[in-house]
Amino acid sequence: MVNPVSGQAAALSRQRFPSRRATRMRVLALALLMIAGTVNYLDRSALSIGNSSIRADLRLDDAQMGLLLSAFSVAYGLAQIPVGILIDRAGPRRVMGAGLVLWSGAQMAAGFVGGLAPFVAARAALGIGESPMYLAGTKVCSNWFRASARAFPIGLFNASSALGPAIAPLILTTLLLAYGWRTMFVAVGALGLLIALAWVLVYRDPDRHGLSGEEQDWIVAEDEPDETAPAGWTSLLRDRTAWGMAIGFVGVVYLTWLYGTWLPDYLQRARHLSIAQAGIWTAVPQGCGFLGALLGGAASRLLTGRGVRPLASCRLPLVAGMLVTAACTASAVLVNSTAAAIALVCVALFAASLASSCGWAMAAVATTHDKVATLEAFQNVGGSVGAAAAPALTGFMVQATGSFTAALLLAALVAVLTALIYGFGTRERETGKETR
């Protein structure tokens, strides 16, 4: 007996889709997402770039700075589930637009704080405002691309999370040295408001962009009903793969945030570089991270094209990436040469960003498109735990030991555990189709 869903998908695939109208919006949406994601990480990176200046100005110690660096992630994590549900119900355009305005205002407000408490509040507001960014972006890709083609645009969009930190050191260090850390915060916050205006004016969801019913059906034709997939956020608590993704993402984000928040200070204190030198040499590993994020989407697409099931095509490069990250992070502790340490960090961030890209793509293929943002939110709660833990634990360990050695060795261990969690904790569900 012919499966009616498969028959409909086959009939639709013979038609000429996507149309030029849809293609234009796809390109515009991806461009806006990448720009917004890049500015998003400029905002996040401002605190780590200004670390030493802010500590001196506000008289903070390493532990207090670690807590300040973590405040964003705590608020970001708490907002994930409600924001994910809201995006699935209200759509990404309005939720992301509101988030852009909130996070940009919070970033500008941080430039006027006079102490630790108001700075923590501004960073928490930044976290709430930025919480829709990658959930909404994945939802946009799910709305505009078929299941078999989603990994690449999601990987491309997710690469902005590495592009932002790659260009942030050069841009933000220049602003910091020329105008001070307060002006640096205000300037990048104002840039976010311009992006918010562009997003609201330009982006539209498929049902609001004049696409025909046939073309909308073509986009979702590969999203076959799966009775075993999570039906809502509460059912995720009973889903093994969802838990594997959430717990595994703790480790993925732990590694990227360790480098994202403490690398400039590590280069200044452990490798004895100046602020300007640290700004330049922070950009090089982060640039490698950008390339890794791009390759993550391409690797998943290549594996899918060779017959590997979508979830496995995300899992396999993710596991390999985390093992490489672990080896390079541990090795960076052992070398005396600053050049060798930076080279190892370059490879570590390349591999960690590749893994992050595959992790974001995983939720878009692990469930149907109408539940993507909710599953992404559940996964990103885990990521937020890692993002909060990495800067705080690193700050406490550096203050306690006077060195980054213990913090980097712990990060290497986290990376190994992450590879094991994804390798054994994320599998295709039994739905009557072949699994691998």
FENQUIHU-V560665 format. One record per helix or strand of 3 or more residues. SS is the DSSP state (h for helix, s for strand). FROM is the first residue (numbers start at 1). TO is the last residue. If there is no record, write none. Layout:
SS|FROM|TO  SS|FROM|TO
This chain:
h|4|13  h|20|49  h|51|58  h|62|90  h|92|110  h|116|130  h|133|144  h|147|158  h|160|179  h|181|202  h|206|208  h|213|220  h|234|238  h|240|269  h|275|305  h|310|334  h|338|366  h|369|401  h|405|425
